[in-house]
Structures are given as structure tokens and as C-alpha cells.
Amino acid sequence: MLFDVFVFKKSPPMKGLNSYYNNTRNEIAALIPNDIRTILDIGCAKGNFLKFVKEKTQAETWGIEVEIEVGEKAKVNVDKVIIGKVEEVIDSVPNNYFDCITFNDVLEHLLEPTEVLKLIKPKLSRNGIVIASVPNVRHFWNLYELIIKKDWKYRESGILDSTHLRFFTQKSLYRMFEEANFRNLKIIGMNELKPWFFGCFNFIAFNFFEDTKYVNIVCIAEKNAKLL
């Protein structure tokens, strides 16, 4: 299994609900092709991410947001907002319509994320892609707390956010998209955060811990395999 690693240092881990709802996720927007015509963001929060994408691509923007008050605020920034749980409202979204569907740290909040991926796949256009970011449960400091401090402490935000129902590594994220029948998967490490001694430590371990320096992991997946 091949993993392509891109490093983005500008976006540190988010803290608190206010940061979550207002974040533009520039590092995710940088992965979106400039020629998309339509985009759907699952868990669009206040729509700042989609507003930024629209400025970049001029695409038609759609968002799904479960929180009613937050979704109402998103209508200022998004062309069309649907309020409700994605599993319950996805049928109101047109099929074969979106060139890109994004999940910005949302899949870990879902009870059945694989089933949600299967539900959204028909919504993609023929050459549509999904871009999904999740917290990396193998992040260095998380492993440190688990192995050295023998602890697994939930917090208000971050990798061990108390609202997270699922946890992902690079391999498990890749496997989930495979099980949902997506094609041409690419896994990216994002938002590097590591201690000063990490380089030597990882070198001695023959790069075994390379993936642990990333706070987030991202999967880019295609609806269909492109014909050569």
C-alpha cells in the first residue's frame, strides 16, 4: 500500500467548538481541483470553508449541517444548505451532481461512516472525488499518553474529542474507502506536529513512526477508476 505524504504546517490542531465551526481548512481547500463546478461539504458548520472554496473555484456550493443554529448561519456563505443528519437527508441531494464531496473531520463522529460513504457515492459526478480528513489516532503525543502514561483521556477537542465515535489510522482509513468501493485511493499525512527529538527517534526506528508526526490523515478517493 502506497501513502503519499504532504506536509502542511500552517494549520495547528483546532481548539474548541468555536474554532471548529469557523475554520476555513485552507489545507483541505488546497487539495480541491480548480476546475470543479459543484461541491458538497458534509458537516459544513458555518460555511467558511465553502465560502473560501467558492472564491477559489467559483463552484456551486452545497452543505449539510446537523446543528440547526449553525446551519442557519451557514446560509450566508453557502449556495444551498440542508439541515439534518446526513443519513436522513442525503436523498434530497441530486445524484451524479457533485465534482467533489468533502468531510472535514466528520467521519469520526458518525456511527456507521462506511455506510455514509456508500450513500454519498451516487451523488458524485462521473469523475467526482471525495476528500476526507480525520484525526490520526497514531499521532505521536497520543501514543505517548497511551503507552508511556498508560492513559486514554477524552477531551473537549482534538484527537480524543469526547464526541468521537470512531478512530482511524492510515491503514484503517484506506480500508474503509476500499470497503465503500472507491477507487484510486491516496492517503496524505497533514498538519505536522512532533517533538524536537522525533527525527533521531524515527531514524533509529527505520522510519517506523513516520506516520505518527501528523495530527490528521486525509483520503482522496475517486468514484470511478479513470480510463487510460
matplotlib code that plots the C-alpha trace (Angstrom):
import matplotlib.pyplot as plt

x = [0.0, 1.4, 1.0, 1.7, 2.8, 2.1, 3.1, 1.0, 2.3, 0.0, -3.0, -2.4, -5.0, -8.2, -9.3, -13.0, -16.3, -16.0, -12.8, -14.4, -17.4, -15.4, -12.4, -11.7, -9.5, -7.2, -5.1, -8.0, -9.1, -5.6, -6.4, -9.5, -9.1, -9.6, -12.0, -14.8, -18.3, -20.1, -19.1, -20.9, -19.4, -20.7, -20.7, -20.3, -20.5, -20.9, -19.8, -16.5, -14.7, -17.2, -17.0, -13.2, -13.6, -16.1, -13.7, -11.0, -13.1, -16.4, -18.1, -21.7, -21.6, -23.8, -23.6, -25.2, -25.1, -26.7, -26.8, -29.8, -28.5, -25.1, -26.7, -28.8, -25.7, -24.1, -26.8, -25.0, -21.9, -23.2, -25.4, -27.6, -27.7, -29.5, -30.0, -30.2, -28.3, -26.5, -28.0, -31.5, -31.3, -29.0, -31.9, -32.7, -29.3, -29.2, -27.4, -24.4, -24.1, -21.0, -17.5, -16.2, -17.6, -15.7, -15.6, -13.6, -13.2, -16.7, -16.4, -15.1, -18.4, -20.6, -21.8, -21.5, -19.1, -18.6, -22.4, -22.4, -19.6, -21.7, -24.7, -22.8, -21.0, -24.0, -24.1, -20.7, -20.4, -18.7, -15.2, -16.1, -13.8, -14.2, -11.7, -12.0, -9.9, -9.8, -7.7, -4.8, -5.1, -1.4, -0.2, 3.0, 1.6, -1.5, 0.8, 2.9, -0.1, -1.3, 2.0, 4.1, 1.4, -1.0, -3.9, -6.7, -8.2, -11.1, -11.0, -13.2, -11.5, -8.6, -7.9, -9.6, -12.6, -15.3, -17.8, -15.7, -17.3, -14.6, -10.8, -8.5, -5.0, -3.8, -4.5, -8.0, -9.0, -7.7, -9.6, -12.8, -12.8, -11.9, -14.9, -17.1, -15.9, -14.0, -11.1, -7.5, -7.1, -4.4, -3.6, -2.0, -0.4, -1.3, -0.7, 2.7, 3.3, 6.2, 8.7, 12.2, 13.8, 11.4, 13.8, 16.5, 14.0, 12.3, 15.7, 16.7, 13.4, 13.9, 11.1, 8.6, 6.9, 6.8, 3.0, 2.9, 4.0, 0.8, -2.2, -4.6, -4.8, -6.6, -8.0, -8.6, -10.7, -12.4, -15.9, -14.6, -11.2, -10.1, -9.8, -6.3]
y = [0.0, 3.4, 6.5, 9.9, 12.4, 16.1, 18.4, 21.4, 23.3, 26.4, 24.8, 23.6, 21.4, 23.2, 24.0, 24.3, 24.3, 27.9, 27.2, 24.1, 25.9, 28.9, 27.1, 27.6, 24.5, 26.1, 23.0, 20.9, 23.6, 23.4, 19.8, 20.6, 20.9, 24.4, 23.3, 21.8, 23.1, 21.7, 20.8, 19.3, 19.6, 17.2, 18.9, 22.3, 24.2, 28.0, 27.6, 29.4, 26.5, 26.5, 30.3, 30.0, 27.2, 29.3, 32.2, 29.8, 27.9, 29.7, 26.4, 26.0, 25.1, 22.8, 21.9, 19.5, 20.5, 18.7, 21.6, 23.8, 27.1, 26.6, 25.5, 28.7, 30.8, 28.8, 30.0, 33.4, 31.7, 28.7, 28.5, 25.7, 24.4, 21.2, 20.9, 17.4, 14.2, 13.2, 9.7, 11.2, 14.0, 12.6, 11.5, 15.2, 15.7, 15.1, 12.0, 12.3, 16.0, 16.8, 17.0, 17.0, 15.9, 16.8, 15.5, 17.9, 15.9, 14.5, 10.7, 10.1, 11.5, 9.0, 5.7, 4.0, 6.0, 3.3, 3.2, 7.0, 6.8, 4.3, 6.7, 9.6, 7.8, 8.0, 11.8, 12.2, 13.1, 10.6, 11.8, 13.1, 12.7, 12.6, 14.3, 13.3, 14.4, 12.5, 12.8, 10.4, 8.2, 7.2, 10.7, 10.8, 12.5, 10.3, 7.2, 8.8, 9.1, 5.6, 3.7, 5.8, 7.4, 4.4, 6.8, 7.4, 10.7, 12.2, 16.0, 18.8, 18.8, 17.2, 13.6, 12.2, 14.5, 13.1, 13.2, 10.9, 7.5, 6.2, 6.3, 6.0, 5.1, 5.4, 1.8, 1.7, 4.9, 3.3, 0.1, 1.9, 3.6, 0.3, -1.3, 1.5, 0.6, 3.8, 3.8, 5.3, 6.0, 8.3, 8.8, 12.0, 13.0, 16.5, 19.1, 18.1, 18.3, 16.5, 16.8, 18.1, 14.7, 13.0, 12.9, 11.0, 8.7, 7.9, 7.4, 4.8, 3.1, 2.9, 5.4, 3.1, 6.1, 8.4, 8.5, 9.5, 13.1, 14.0, 15.2, 14.5, 12.0, 12.6, 10.3, 11.4, 8.9, 8.7, 7.4, 5.5, 4.4, 6.7, 5.1, 5.3]
z = [0.0, -1.0, 1.0, -0.4, 2.3, 2.0, 4.9, 5.8, 8.8, 8.8, 10.4, 14.0, 15.8, 16.4, 19.9, 21.0, 19.2, 18.0, 16.1, 14.6, 13.3, 11.9, 10.4, 6.7, 6.4, 3.8, 3.7, 2.6, 0.1, -1.5, -2.5, -4.4, -8.2, -9.5, -12.3, -10.1, -10.9, -7.8, -4.3, -1.3, 2.2, 4.8, 8.2, 6.7, 10.0, 9.4, 5.7, 5.9, 4.2, 1.3, 1.1, 0.7, -1.9, -3.9, -4.0, -5.3, -7.9, -8.4, -7.9, -6.8, -3.1, -1.1, 2.6, 5.0, 8.7, 11.6, 14.1, 13.3, 14.6, 12.9, 9.6, 9.6, 9.9, 7.0, 4.6, 4.4, 3.0, 1.1, -2.0, -0.6, 3.0, 4.1, 7.8, 9.3, 9.8, 6.6, 6.7, 6.8, 4.3, 1.7, -0.5, -1.0, -2.7, -6.5, -8.0, -10.3, -9.5, -7.4, -8.7, -5.1, -1.7, 1.4, 5.0, 7.3, 10.5, 10.3, 9.7, 13.2, 14.6, 12.6, 13.9, 10.5, 8.4, 5.8, 5.1, 4.8, 2.2, 0.3, 0.4, -0.9, -3.7, -6.2, -5.6, -7.3, -10.9, -13.2, -12.4, -8.9, -5.9, -2.1, 0.1, 3.8, 6.7, 10.1, 13.2, 13.3, 16.4, 15.9, 16.4, 18.5, 21.5, 21.6, 21.5, 24.3, 26.6, 25.8, 26.0, 28.5, 30.6, 30.3, 29.7, 27.2, 28.3, 26.3, 25.9, 24.7, 21.3, 19.3, 18.5, 21.7, 21.4, 23.7, 20.8, 18.5, 17.9, 15.5, 15.4, 12.4, 11.3, 7.7, 7.1, 8.6, 6.7, 3.4, 4.2, 4.9, 1.5, -0.1, 1.5, 0.2, -3.3, -4.1, -6.5, -6.9, -3.2, -1.9, 1.7, 2.9, 6.2, 7.2, 9.9, 11.2, 15.0, 16.6, 19.4, 18.8, 19.1, 16.7, 13.7, 15.6, 17.3, 14.0, 12.2, 14.8, 14.3, 10.5, 9.9, 11.5, 13.3, 10.2, 10.2, 13.9, 13.3, 11.5, 13.5, 10.6, 7.8, 4.6, 1.9, -1.6, -3.5, -6.9, -7.7, -10.8, -12.0, -14.8, -18.2, -19.8]

ax = plt.figure().add_subplot(projection="3d")
ax.plot(x, y, z, "-o")
ax.set_aspect("equal")
plt.show()
